[in-house]
């Protein structure tokens, strides 16, 4: 359990001990932490040090404070992990070719796995997103179509049931979202191209729905190849 603090940087040691207990599994996701008073007694430090540690842990996204209830370990640490790395990737200013290559590496395998592992609910979500995409394009609602497009690809990654693959996609989400927005702006300039992109999404969905992994992967490859050809040609 908790051990007494014996260093001068007290609040940092409180943070370190809580982090280590999360990593070891001694503190579980969603678990309530002891109150400031109880924790200060267990650690033999001041309540001010515990309060400062809690504030820092909340800022970096490891815990959240419920007013009047106490402090809890977060259920998900995505914000803690993803925000700094997404910012780093964005600041590095990867070029469009690199982003498309990354999408090809991630999304072809995601489509393959999704076709093997997706649930009926996930298939229905993909169907609804394809419909949303088509309807948005018909009325030239650019923002709506971009959101549907992004959700379609993220939903496939989620349906793959591979958390590492999904996390990598989330890590690079800032770049990929911008890539999707820019690609749609440059590619879907005519009704014919909009229809072609929509049909590509529909065929990906159909292959996943019909549990055809190789076909899903091939359809995703065709889609990414088309984006690369059209996007880079106009870049």
Biotite code that builds the C-alpha atoms (Angstrom):
import biotite.structure as struc

atoms = struc.array([
    struc.Atom([0.000, 0.000, 0.000], chain_id="A", res_id=1, res_name="UNK", atom_name="CA", element="C"),
    struc.Atom([1.120, 3.625, 0.390], chain_id="A", res_id=2, res_name="UNK", atom_name="CA", element="C"),
    struc.Atom([4.571, 4.250, 1.933], chain_id="A", res_id=3, res_name="UNK", atom_name="CA", element="C"),
    struc.Atom([5.803, 7.255, 3.943], chain_id="A", res_id=4, res_name="UNK", atom_name="CA", element="C"),
    struc.Atom([7.423, 10.055, 1.914], chain_id="A", res_id=5, res_name="UNK", atom_name="CA", element="C"),
    struc.Atom([11.058, 10.760, 2.779], chain_id="A", res_id=6, res_name="UNK", atom_name="CA", element="C"),
    struc.Atom([12.214, 13.385, 0.263], chain_id="A", res_id=7, res_name="UNK", atom_name="CA", element="C"),
    struc.Atom([12.045, 17.162, 0.053], chain_id="A", res_id=8, res_name="UNK", atom_name="CA", element="C"),
    struc.Atom([9.952, 17.324, -3.174], chain_id="A", res_id=9, res_name="UNK", atom_name="CA", element="C"),
    struc.Atom([6.996, 15.902, -1.398], chain_id="A", res_id=10, res_name="UNK", atom_name="CA", element="C"),
    struc.Atom([4.168, 16.428, -3.905], chain_id="A", res_id=11, res_name="UNK", atom_name="CA", element="C"),
    struc.Atom([6.292, 14.959, -6.728], chain_id="A", res_id=12, res_name="UNK", atom_name="CA", element="C"),
    struc.Atom([6.853, 11.836, -4.653], chain_id="A", res_id=13, res_name="UNK", atom_name="CA", element="C"),
    struc.Atom([3.117, 11.576, -4.023], chain_id="A", res_id=14, res_name="UNK", atom_name="CA", element="C"),
    struc.Atom([2.553, 11.754, -7.787], chain_id="A", res_id=15, res_name="UNK", atom_name="CA", element="C"),
    struc.Atom([5.257, 9.168, -8.459], chain_id="A", res_id=16, res_name="UNK", atom_name="CA", element="C"),
    struc.Atom([3.813, 6.737, -5.938], chain_id="A", res_id=17, res_name="UNK", atom_name="CA", element="C"),
    struc.Atom([0.290, 7.021, -7.370], chain_id="A", res_id=18, res_name="UNK", atom_name="CA", element="C"),
    struc.Atom([1.630, 6.583, -10.924], chain_id="A", res_id=19, res_name="UNK", atom_name="CA", element="C"),
    struc.Atom([3.540, 3.448, -9.897], chain_id="A", res_id=20, res_name="UNK", atom_name="CA", element="C"),
    struc.Atom([0.451, 2.009, -8.210], chain_id="A", res_id=21, res_name="UNK", atom_name="CA", element="C"),
    struc.Atom([-1.572, 2.592, -11.386], chain_id="A", res_id=22, res_name="UNK", atom_name="CA", element="C"),
    struc.Atom([1.102, 0.868, -13.491], chain_id="A", res_id=23, res_name="UNK", atom_name="CA", element="C"),
    struc.Atom([1.316, -2.097, -11.101], chain_id="A", res_id=24, res_name="UNK", atom_name="CA", element="C"),
    struc.Atom([-2.457, -2.450, -11.046], chain_id="A", res_id=25, res_name="UNK", atom_name="CA", element="C"),
    struc.Atom([-2.747, -1.784, -7.322], chain_id="A", res_id=26, res_name="UNK", atom_name="CA", element="C"),
    struc.Atom([-4.874, 1.234, -8.202], chain_id="A", res_id=27, res_name="UNK", atom_name="CA", element="C"),
    struc.Atom([-7.556, 0.350, -10.761], chain_id="A", res_id=28, res_name="UNK", atom_name="CA", element="C"),
    struc.Atom([-9.270, 2.473, -13.383], chain_id="A", res_id=29, res_name="UNK", atom_name="CA", element="C"),
    struc.Atom([-12.257, 4.227, -11.869], chain_id="A", res_id=30, res_name="UNK", atom_name="CA", element="C"),
    struc.Atom([-11.097, 3.528, -8.312], chain_id="A", res_id=31, res_name="UNK", atom_name="CA", element="C"),
    struc.Atom([-11.657, 6.205, -5.717], chain_id="A", res_id=32, res_name="UNK", atom_name="CA", element="C"),
    struc.Atom([-8.541, 7.571, -4.036], chain_id="A", res_id=33, res_name="UNK", atom_name="CA", element="C"),
    struc.Atom([-8.373, 8.160, -0.281], chain_id="A", res_id=34, res_name="UNK", atom_name="CA", element="C"),
    struc.Atom([-9.373, 11.623, 0.884], chain_id="A", res_id=35, res_name="UNK", atom_name="CA", element="C"),
    struc.Atom([-6.690, 14.284, 1.267], chain_id="A", res_id=36, res_name="UNK", atom_name="CA", element="C"),
    struc.Atom([-6.751, 13.774, 5.034], chain_id="A", res_id=37, res_name="UNK", atom_name="CA", element="C"),
    struc.Atom([-6.521, 9.970, 4.890], chain_id="A", res_id=38, res_name="UNK", atom_name="CA", element="C"),
    struc.Atom([-3.818, 9.983, 2.229], chain_id="A", res_id=39, res_name="UNK", atom_name="CA", element="C"),
    struc.Atom([-1.747, 12.597, 4.056], chain_id="A", res_id=40, res_name="UNK", atom_name="CA", element="C"),
    struc.Atom([-1.853, 10.390, 7.165], chain_id="A", res_id=41, res_name="UNK", atom_name="CA", element="C"),
    struc.Atom([-0.858, 7.253, 5.221], chain_id="A", res_id=42, res_name="UNK", atom_name="CA", element="C"),
    struc.Atom([1.986, 9.048, 3.457], chain_id="A", res_id=43, res_name="UNK", atom_name="CA", element="C"),
    struc.Atom([2.946, 11.099, 6.521], chain_id="A", res_id=44, res_name="UNK", atom_name="CA", element="C"),
    struc.Atom([2.914, 14.349, 4.565], chain_id="A", res_id=45, res_name="UNK", atom_name="CA", element="C"),
    struc.Atom([0.886, 17.538, 4.762], chain_id="A", res_id=46, res_name="UNK", atom_name="CA", element="C"),
    struc.Atom([-2.575, 17.818, 3.234], chain_id="A", res_id=47, res_name="UNK", atom_name="CA", element="C"),
    struc.Atom([-1.237, 20.712, 1.142], chain_id="A", res_id=48, res_name="UNK", atom_name="CA", element="C"),
    struc.Atom([1.263, 18.355, -0.531], chain_id="A", res_id=49, res_name="UNK", atom_name="CA", element="C"),
    struc.Atom([-1.472, 15.833, -1.311], chain_id="A", res_id=50, res_name="UNK", atom_name="CA", element="C"),
    struc.Atom([-3.717, 18.600, -2.642], chain_id="A", res_id=51, res_name="UNK", atom_name="CA", element="C"),
    struc.Atom([-0.916, 19.863, -4.914], chain_id="A", res_id=52, res_name="UNK", atom_name="CA", element="C"),
    struc.Atom([-0.271, 16.332, -6.184], chain_id="A", res_id=53, res_name="UNK", atom_name="CA", element="C"),
    struc.Atom([-3.977, 15.820, -6.919], chain_id="A", res_id=54, res_name="UNK", atom_name="CA", element="C"),
    struc.Atom([-4.102, 19.069, -8.879], chain_id="A", res_id=55, res_name="UNK", atom_name="CA", element="C"),
    struc.Atom([-1.104, 18.034, -10.983], chain_id="A", res_id=56, res_name="UNK", atom_name="CA", element="C"),
    struc.Atom([-2.528, 14.547, -11.602], chain_id="A", res_id=57, res_name="UNK", atom_name="CA", element="C"),
    struc.Atom([-5.827, 16.068, -12.715], chain_id="A", res_id=58, res_name="UNK", atom_name="CA", element="C"),
    struc.Atom([-4.078, 18.454, -15.110], chain_id="A", res_id=59, res_name="UNK", atom_name="CA", element="C"),
    struc.Atom([-2.099, 15.671, -16.800], chain_id="A", res_id=60, res_name="UNK", atom_name="CA", element="C"),
    struc.Atom([-5.219, 13.518, -17.072], chain_id="A", res_id=61, res_name="UNK", atom_name="CA", element="C"),
    struc.Atom([-4.609, 10.634, -14.655], chain_id="A", res_id=62, res_name="UNK", atom_name="CA", element="C"),
    struc.Atom([-7.359, 11.462, -12.164], chain_id="A", res_id=63, res_name="UNK", atom_name="CA", element="C"),
    struc.Atom([-10.554, 13.474, -12.125], chain_id="A", res_id=64, res_name="UNK", atom_name="CA", element="C"),
    struc.Atom([-12.194, 15.202, -9.189], chain_id="A", res_id=65, res_name="UNK", atom_name="CA", element="C"),
    struc.Atom([-15.929, 14.899, -8.615], chain_id="A", res_id=66, res_name="UNK", atom_name="CA", element="C"),
    struc.Atom([-17.198, 17.840, -6.636], chain_id="A", res_id=67, res_name="UNK", atom_name="CA", element="C"),
    struc.Atom([-18.367, 16.662, -3.230], chain_id="A", res_id=68, res_name="UNK", atom_name="CA", element="C"),
    struc.Atom([-17.428, 13.029, -3.933], chain_id="A", res_id=69, res_name="UNK", atom_name="CA", element="C"),
    struc.Atom([-13.642, 12.843, -4.088], chain_id="A", res_id=70, res_name="UNK", atom_name="CA", element="C"),
    struc.Atom([-10.849, 12.002, -6.523], chain_id="A", res_id=71, res_name="UNK", atom_name="CA", element="C"),
    struc.Atom([-10.929, 9.006, -8.869], chain_id="A", res_id=72, res_name="UNK", atom_name="CA", element="C"),
    struc.Atom([-8.476, 7.272, -11.176], chain_id="A", res_id=73, res_name="UNK", atom_name="CA", element="C"),
    struc.Atom([-9.673, 7.923, -14.722], chain_id="A", res_id=74, res_name="UNK", atom_name="CA", element="C"),
    struc.Atom([-11.408, 5.155, -16.641], chain_id="A", res_id=75, res_name="UNK", atom_name="CA", element="C"),
    struc.Atom([-9.408, 6.043, -19.762], chain_id="A", res_id=76, res_name="UNK", atom_name="CA", element="C"),
    struc.Atom([-5.900, 7.458, -20.058], chain_id="A", res_id=77, res_name="UNK", atom_name="CA", element="C"),
    struc.Atom([-6.179, 8.403, -23.750], chain_id="A", res_id=78, res_name="UNK", atom_name="CA", element="C"),
    struc.Atom([-6.092, 12.126, -23.019], chain_id="A", res_id=79, res_name="UNK", atom_name="CA", element="C"),
    struc.Atom([-2.986, 11.655, -20.846], chain_id="A", res_id=80, res_name="UNK", atom_name="CA", element="C"),
    struc.Atom([-1.203, 9.735, -23.610], chain_id="A", res_id=81, res_name="UNK", atom_name="CA", element="C"),
    struc.Atom([-2.466, 11.273, -26.820], chain_id="A", res_id=82, res_name="UNK", atom_name="CA", element="C"),
    struc.Atom([-2.531, 15.039, -26.423], chain_id="A", res_id=83, res_name="UNK", atom_name="CA", element="C"),
    struc.Atom([1.257, 15.590, -26.050], chain_id="A", res_id=84, res_name="UNK", atom_name="CA", element="C"),
    struc.Atom([2.116, 13.156, -28.861], chain_id="A", res_id=85, res_name="UNK", atom_name="CA", element="C"),
    struc.Atom([-0.541, 14.505, -31.215], chain_id="A", res_id=86, res_name="UNK", atom_name="CA", element="C"),
    struc.Atom([0.873, 17.992, -30.657], chain_id="A", res_id=87, res_name="UNK", atom_name="CA", element="C"),
    struc.Atom([4.400, 16.692, -31.273], chain_id="A", res_id=88, res_name="UNK", atom_name="CA", element="C"),
    struc.Atom([3.408, 15.008, -34.543], chain_id="A", res_id=89, res_name="UNK", atom_name="CA", element="C"),
    struc.Atom([1.633, 18.163, -35.689], chain_id="A", res_id=90, res_name="UNK", atom_name="CA", element="C"),
    struc.Atom([4.594, 20.402, -34.863], chain_id="A", res_id=91, res_name="UNK", atom_name="CA", element="C"),
    struc.Atom([6.913, 18.126, -36.830], chain_id="A", res_id=92, res_name="UNK", atom_name="CA", element="C"),
    struc.Atom([4.889, 19.050, -39.930], chain_id="A", res_id=93, res_name="UNK", atom_name="CA", element="C"),
    struc.Atom([4.823, 15.666, -41.631], chain_id="A", res_id=94, res_name="UNK", atom_name="CA", element="C"),
    struc.Atom([4.258, 15.982, -45.366], chain_id="A", res_id=95, res_name="UNK", atom_name="CA", element="C"),
    struc.Atom([1.134, 14.644, -47.134], chain_id="A", res_id=96, res_name="UNK", atom_name="CA", element="C"),
    struc.Atom([2.987, 11.660, -48.607], chain_id="A", res_id=97, res_name="UNK", atom_name="CA", element="C"),
    struc.Atom([4.051, 10.493, -45.139], chain_id="A", res_id=98, res_name="UNK", atom_name="CA", element="C"),
    struc.Atom([0.525, 10.865, -43.770], chain_id="A", res_id=99, res_name="UNK", atom_name="CA", element="C"),
    struc.Atom([-0.966, 8.834, -46.620], chain_id="A", res_id=100, res_name="UNK", atom_name="CA", element="C"),
    struc.Atom([1.703, 6.152, -46.153], chain_id="A", res_id=101, res_name="UNK", atom_name="CA", element="C"),
    struc.Atom([0.812, 5.987, -42.459], chain_id="A", res_id=102, res_name="UNK", atom_name="CA", element="C"),
    struc.Atom([-2.878, 5.699, -43.299], chain_id="A", res_id=103, res_name="UNK", atom_name="CA", element="C"),
    struc.Atom([-2.134, 2.851, -45.708], chain_id="A", res_id=104, res_name="UNK", atom_name="CA", element="C"),
    struc.Atom([-0.159, 0.950, -43.050], chain_id="A", res_id=105, res_name="UNK", atom_name="CA", element="C"),
    struc.Atom([-2.893, 1.351, -40.430], chain_id="A", res_id=106, res_name="UNK", atom_name="CA", element="C"),
    struc.Atom([-6.142, 1.317, -42.363], chain_id="A", res_id=107, res_name="UNK", atom_name="CA", element="C"),
    struc.Atom([-5.611, -1.626, -44.701], chain_id="A", res_id=108, res_name="UNK", atom_name="CA", element="C"),
    struc.Atom([-5.006, -3.939, -41.767], chain_id="A", res_id=109, res_name="UNK", atom_name="CA", element="C"),
    struc.Atom([-7.828, -2.306, -39.802], chain_id="A", res_id=110, res_name="UNK", atom_name="CA", element="C"),
    struc.Atom([-10.273, -3.079, -42.619], chain_id="A", res_id=111, res_name="UNK", atom_name="CA", element="C"),
    struc.Atom([-9.011, -6.665, -42.815], chain_id="A", res_id=112, res_name="UNK", atom_name="CA", element="C"),
    struc.Atom([-9.438, -7.236, -39.073], chain_id="A", res_id=113, res_name="UNK", atom_name="CA", element="C"),
    struc.Atom([-12.772, -5.403, -38.906], chain_id="A", res_id=114, res_name="UNK", atom_name="CA", element="C"),
    struc.Atom([-14.210, -7.771, -41.517], chain_id="A", res_id=115, res_name="UNK", atom_name="CA", element="C"),
    struc.Atom([-13.253, -10.684, -39.268], chain_id="A", res_id=116, res_name="UNK", atom_name="CA", element="C"),
    struc.Atom([-14.256, -9.232, -35.905], chain_id="A", res_id=117, res_name="UNK", atom_name="CA", element="C"),
    struc.Atom([-16.953, -6.574, -36.278], chain_id="A", res_id=118, res_name="UNK", atom_name="CA", element="C"),
    struc.Atom([-20.255, -6.855, -34.438], chain_id="A", res_id=119, res_name="UNK", atom_name="CA", element="C"),
    struc.Atom([-23.732, -6.295, -35.864], chain_id="A", res_id=120, res_name="UNK", atom_name="CA", element="C"),
    struc.Atom([-23.868, -2.940, -34.058], chain_id="A", res_id=121, res_name="UNK", atom_name="CA", element="C"),
    struc.Atom([-20.581, -1.844, -35.622], chain_id="A", res_id=122, res_name="UNK", atom_name="CA", element="C"),
    struc.Atom([-21.777, -2.888, -39.077], chain_id="A", res_id=123, res_name="UNK", atom_name="CA", element="C"),
    struc.Atom([-24.930, -0.829, -38.594], chain_id="A", res_id=124, res_name="UNK", atom_name="CA", element="C"),
    struc.Atom([-22.843, 2.171, -37.510], chain_id="A", res_id=125, res_name="UNK", atom_name="CA", element="C"),
    struc.Atom([-20.703, 1.903, -40.654], chain_id="A", res_id=126, res_name="UNK", atom_name="CA", element="C"),
    struc.Atom([-23.848, 1.687, -42.790], chain_id="A", res_id=127, res_name="UNK", atom_name="CA", element="C"),
    struc.Atom([-25.304, 4.797, -41.171], chain_id="A", res_id=128, res_name="UNK", atom_name="CA", element="C"),
    struc.Atom([-22.049, 6.712, -41.682], chain_id="A", res_id=129, res_name="UNK", atom_name="CA", element="C"),
    struc.Atom([-21.959, 5.814, -45.388], chain_id="A", res_id=130, res_name="UNK", atom_name="CA", element="C"),
    struc.Atom([-25.551, 7.053, -45.709], chain_id="A", res_id=131, res_name="UNK", atom_name="CA", element="C"),
    struc.Atom([-24.628, 10.219, -43.803], chain_id="A", res_id=132, res_name="UNK", atom_name="CA", element="C"),
    struc.Atom([-21.661, 10.787, -46.109], chain_id="A", res_id=133, res_name="UNK", atom_name="CA", element="C"),
    struc.Atom([-23.747, 10.374, -49.264], chain_id="A", res_id=134, res_name="UNK", atom_name="CA", element="C"),
    struc.Atom([-26.529, 12.641, -48.009], chain_id="A", res_id=135, res_name="UNK", atom_name="CA", element="C"),
    struc.Atom([-24.072, 15.340, -46.928], chain_id="A", res_id=136, res_name="UNK", atom_name="CA", element="C"),
    struc.Atom([-22.381, 15.299, -50.334], chain_id="A", res_id=137, res_name="UNK", atom_name="CA", element="C"),
    struc.Atom([-25.730, 15.661, -52.100], chain_id="A", res_id=138, res_name="UNK", atom_name="CA", element="C"),
    struc.Atom([-26.392, 18.982, -50.372], chain_id="A", res_id=139, res_name="UNK", atom_name="CA", element="C"),
    struc.Atom([-22.730, 20.092, -50.419], chain_id="A", res_id=140, res_name="UNK", atom_name="CA", element="C"),
    struc.Atom([-22.480, 20.079, -46.624], chain_id="A", res_id=141, res_name="UNK", atom_name="CA", element="C"),
    struc.Atom([-18.685, 19.935, -46.432], chain_id="A", res_id=142, res_name="UNK", atom_name="CA", element="C"),
    struc.Atom([-18.353, 19.867, -42.646], chain_id="A", res_id=143, res_name="UNK", atom_name="CA", element="C"),
    struc.Atom([-20.951, 17.125, -42.267], chain_id="A", res_id=144, res_name="UNK", atom_name="CA", element="C"),
    struc.Atom([-19.285, 14.970, -44.927], chain_id="A", res_id=145, res_name="UNK", atom_name="CA", element="C"),
    struc.Atom([-15.830, 15.448, -43.365], chain_id="A", res_id=146, res_name="UNK", atom_name="CA", element="C"),
    struc.Atom([-17.107, 14.367, -39.952], chain_id="A", res_id=147, res_name="UNK", atom_name="CA", element="C"),
    struc.Atom([-18.868, 11.317, -41.409], chain_id="A", res_id=148, res_name="UNK", atom_name="CA", element="C"),
    struc.Atom([-15.717, 10.406, -43.358], chain_id="A", res_id=149, res_name="UNK", atom_name="CA", element="C"),
    struc.Atom([-13.502, 10.665, -40.271], chain_id="A", res_id=150, res_name="UNK", atom_name="CA", element="C"),
    struc.Atom([-15.944, 8.681, -38.119], chain_id="A", res_id=151, res_name="UNK", atom_name="CA", element="C"),
    struc.Atom([-16.182, 5.970, -40.776], chain_id="A", res_id=152, res_name="UNK", atom_name="CA", element="C"),
    struc.Atom([-12.437, 5.337, -40.738], chain_id="A", res_id=153, res_name="UNK", atom_name="CA", element="C"),
    struc.Atom([-12.119, 5.531, -36.943], chain_id="A", res_id=154, res_name="UNK", atom_name="CA", element="C"),
    struc.Atom([-15.078, 3.166, -36.554], chain_id="A", res_id=155, res_name="UNK", atom_name="CA", element="C"),
    struc.Atom([-13.348, 0.604, -38.761], chain_id="A", res_id=156, res_name="UNK", atom_name="CA", element="C"),
    struc.Atom([-10.226, 0.837, -36.606], chain_id="A", res_id=157, res_name="UNK", atom_name="CA", element="C"),
    struc.Atom([-12.335, 0.350, -33.484], chain_id="A", res_id=158, res_name="UNK", atom_name="CA", element="C"),
    struc.Atom([-14.093, -2.634, -35.066], chain_id="A", res_id=159, res_name="UNK", atom_name="CA", element="C"),
    struc.Atom([-10.692, -4.265, -35.660], chain_id="A", res_id=160, res_name="UNK", atom_name="CA", element="C"),
    struc.Atom([-10.570, -4.955, -31.890], chain_id="A", res_id=161, res_name="UNK", atom_name="CA", element="C"),
    struc.Atom([-6.824, -4.254, -31.975], chain_id="A", res_id=162, res_name="UNK", atom_name="CA", element="C"),
    struc.Atom([-6.232, -1.655, -29.270], chain_id="A", res_id=163, res_name="UNK", atom_name="CA", element="C"),
    struc.Atom([-2.640, -0.958, -30.314], chain_id="A", res_id=164, res_name="UNK", atom_name="CA", element="C"),
    struc.Atom([-3.723, -0.241, -33.871], chain_id="A", res_id=165, res_name="UNK", atom_name="CA", element="C"),
    struc.Atom([-6.551, 1.978, -32.639], chain_id="A", res_id=166, res_name="UNK", atom_name="CA", element="C"),
    struc.Atom([-4.225, 3.829, -30.263], chain_id="A", res_id=167, res_name="UNK", atom_name="CA", element="C"),
    struc.Atom([-1.703, 4.498, -33.032], chain_id="A", res_id=168, res_name="UNK", atom_name="CA", element="C"),
    struc.Atom([-4.522, 5.930, -35.130], chain_id="A", res_id=169, res_name="UNK", atom_name="CA", element="C"),
    struc.Atom([-5.582, 8.130, -32.216], chain_id="A", res_id=170, res_name="UNK", atom_name="CA", element="C"),
    struc.Atom([-1.997, 9.286, -31.684], chain_id="A", res_id=171, res_name="UNK", atom_name="CA", element="C"),
    struc.Atom([-1.852, 10.591, -35.230], chain_id="A", res_id=172, res_name="UNK", atom_name="CA", element="C"),
    struc.Atom([-5.494, 11.716, -35.315], chain_id="A", res_id=173, res_name="UNK", atom_name="CA", element="C"),
    struc.Atom([-4.651, 15.408, -35.546], chain_id="A", res_id=174, res_name="UNK", atom_name="CA", element="C"),
    struc.Atom([-2.651, 14.891, -38.717], chain_id="A", res_id=175, res_name="UNK", atom_name="CA", element="C"),
    struc.Atom([-5.074, 12.388, -40.225], chain_id="A", res_id=176, res_name="UNK", atom_name="CA", element="C"),
    struc.Atom([-8.101, 14.604, -39.569], chain_id="A", res_id=177, res_name="UNK", atom_name="CA", element="C"),
    struc.Atom([-6.387, 17.465, -41.379], chain_id="A", res_id=178, res_name="UNK", atom_name="CA", element="C"),
    struc.Atom([-5.435, 15.068, -44.170], chain_id="A", res_id=179, res_name="UNK", atom_name="CA", element="C"),
    struc.Atom([-9.066, 13.942, -44.589], chain_id="A", res_id=180, res_name="UNK", atom_name="CA", element="C"),
    struc.Atom([-10.297, 17.538, -44.656], chain_id="A", res_id=181, res_name="UNK", atom_name="CA", element="C"),
    struc.Atom([-7.720, 18.656, -47.207], chain_id="A", res_id=182, res_name="UNK", atom_name="CA", element="C"),
    struc.Atom([-8.117, 15.544, -49.345], chain_id="A", res_id=183, res_name="UNK", atom_name="CA", element="C"),
    struc.Atom([-11.895, 15.914, -49.548], chain_id="A", res_id=184, res_name="UNK", atom_name="CA", element="C"),
    struc.Atom([-11.489, 19.589, -50.412], chain_id="A", res_id=185, res_name="UNK", atom_name="CA", element="C"),
    struc.Atom([-9.158, 18.804, -53.301], chain_id="A", res_id=186, res_name="UNK", atom_name="CA", element="C"),
    struc.Atom([-10.643, 15.523, -54.517], chain_id="A", res_id=187, res_name="UNK", atom_name="CA", element="C"),
    struc.Atom([-14.421, 15.958, -54.267], chain_id="A", res_id=188, res_name="UNK", atom_name="CA", element="C"),
    struc.Atom([-14.540, 18.921, -56.627], chain_id="A", res_id=189, res_name="UNK", atom_name="CA", element="C"),
    struc.Atom([-17.095, 17.377, -58.987], chain_id="A", res_id=190, res_name="UNK", atom_name="CA", element="C"),
    struc.Atom([-20.252, 15.323, -58.571], chain_id="A", res_id=191, res_name="UNK", atom_name="CA", element="C"),
    struc.Atom([-18.550, 12.417, -60.339], chain_id="A", res_id=192, res_name="UNK", atom_name="CA", element="C"),
    struc.Atom([-15.627, 12.372, -57.907], chain_id="A", res_id=193, res_name="UNK", atom_name="CA", element="C"),
    struc.Atom([-17.936, 12.690, -54.908], chain_id="A", res_id=194, res_name="UNK", atom_name="CA", element="C"),
    struc.Atom([-19.917, 9.717, -56.175], chain_id="A", res_id=195, res_name="UNK", atom_name="CA", element="C"),
    struc.Atom([-16.717, 7.745, -56.722], chain_id="A", res_id=196, res_name="UNK", atom_name="CA", element="C"),
    struc.Atom([-15.448, 8.405, -53.187], chain_id="A", res_id=197, res_name="UNK", atom_name="CA", element="C"),
    struc.Atom([-18.861, 7.507, -51.756], chain_id="A", res_id=198, res_name="UNK", atom_name="CA", element="C"),
    struc.Atom([-18.908, 4.262, -53.739], chain_id="A", res_id=199, res_name="UNK", atom_name="CA", element="C"),
    struc.Atom([-15.449, 3.402, -52.397], chain_id="A", res_id=200, res_name="UNK", atom_name="CA", element="C"),
    struc.Atom([-16.702, 3.841, -48.838], chain_id="A", res_id=201, res_name="UNK", atom_name="CA", element="C"),
    struc.Atom([-19.779, 1.765, -49.625], chain_id="A", res_id=202, res_name="UNK", atom_name="CA", element="C"),
    struc.Atom([-17.721, -1.119, -51.033], chain_id="A", res_id=203, res_name="UNK", atom_name="CA", element="C"),
    struc.Atom([-15.477, -1.083, -47.954], chain_id="A", res_id=204, res_name="UNK", atom_name="CA", element="C"),
    struc.Atom([-18.598, -1.271, -45.796], chain_id="A", res_id=205, res_name="UNK", atom_name="CA", element="C"),
    struc.Atom([-20.080, -4.087, -47.909], chain_id="A", res_id=206, res_name="UNK", atom_name="CA", element="C"),
    struc.Atom([-16.913, -6.176, -47.652], chain_id="A", res_id=207, res_name="UNK", atom_name="CA", element="C"),
    struc.Atom([-16.802, -5.728, -43.874], chain_id="A", res_id=208, res_name="UNK", atom_name="CA", element="C"),
    struc.Atom([-20.519, -6.508, -43.552], chain_id="A", res_id=209, res_name="UNK", atom_name="CA", element="C"),
    struc.Atom([-20.100, -9.675, -45.630], chain_id="A", res_id=210, res_name="UNK", atom_name="CA", element="C"),
    struc.Atom([-17.118, -10.800, -43.528], chain_id="A", res_id=211, res_name="UNK", atom_name="CA", element="C"),
    struc.Atom([-14.682, -10.680, -46.458], chain_id="A", res_id=212, res_name="UNK", atom_name="CA", element="C"),
    struc.Atom([-11.319, -9.618, -44.965], chain_id="A", res_id=213, res_name="UNK", atom_name="CA", element="C"),
    struc.Atom([-9.269, -9.743, -48.175], chain_id="A", res_id=214, res_name="UNK", atom_name="CA", element="C"),
    struc.Atom([-11.932, -7.843, -50.117], chain_id="A", res_id=215, res_name="UNK", atom_name="CA", element="C"),
    struc.Atom([-12.188, -5.226, -47.356], chain_id="A", res_id=216, res_name="UNK", atom_name="CA", element="C"),
    struc.Atom([-8.427, -4.755, -47.426], chain_id="A", res_id=217, res_name="UNK", atom_name="CA", element="C"),
    struc.Atom([-8.416, -4.500, -51.233], chain_id="A", res_id=218, res_name="UNK", atom_name="CA", element="C"),
    struc.Atom([-11.241, -1.940, -51.210], chain_id="A", res_id=219, res_name="UNK", atom_name="CA", element="C"),
    struc.Atom([-9.452, 0.140, -48.590], chain_id="A", res_id=220, res_name="UNK", atom_name="CA", element="C"),
    struc.Atom([-6.256, -0.016, -50.658], chain_id="A", res_id=221, res_name="UNK", atom_name="CA", element="C"),
    struc.Atom([-8.141, 1.204, -53.714], chain_id="A", res_id=222, res_name="UNK", atom_name="CA", element="C"),
    struc.Atom([-9.549, 4.090, -51.665], chain_id="A", res_id=223, res_name="UNK", atom_name="CA", element="C"),
    struc.Atom([-6.190, 5.135, -50.183], chain_id="A", res_id=224, res_name="UNK", atom_name="CA", element="C"),
    struc.Atom([-4.467, 4.775, -53.572], chain_id="A", res_id=225, res_name="UNK", atom_name="CA", element="C"),
    struc.Atom([-7.091, 7.042, -55.125], chain_id="A", res_id=226, res_name="UNK", atom_name="CA", element="C"),
    struc.Atom([-6.600, 9.629, -52.377], chain_id="A", res_id=227, res_name="UNK", atom_name="CA", element="C"),
    struc.Atom([-2.845, 9.519, -52.898], chain_id="A", res_id=228, res_name="UNK", atom_name="CA", element="C"),
    struc.Atom([-3.125, 9.897, -56.662], chain_id="A", res_id=229, res_name="UNK", atom_name="CA", element="C"),
    struc.Atom([-5.641, 12.737, -56.598], chain_id="A", res_id=230, res_name="UNK", atom_name="CA", element="C"),
    struc.Atom([-4.411, 14.561, -53.500], chain_id="A", res_id=231, res_name="UNK", atom_name="CA", element="C"),
    struc.Atom([-0.715, 14.626, -54.330], chain_id="A", res_id=232, res_name="UNK", atom_name="CA", element="C"),
    struc.Atom([-1.445, 15.542, -57.938], chain_id="A", res_id=233, res_name="UNK", atom_name="CA", element="C"),
    struc.Atom([-3.158, 18.687, -56.684], chain_id="A", res_id=234, res_name="UNK", atom_name="CA", element="C"),
    struc.Atom([-0.770, 19.394, -53.818], chain_id="A", res_id=235, res_name="UNK", atom_name="CA", element="C"),
])
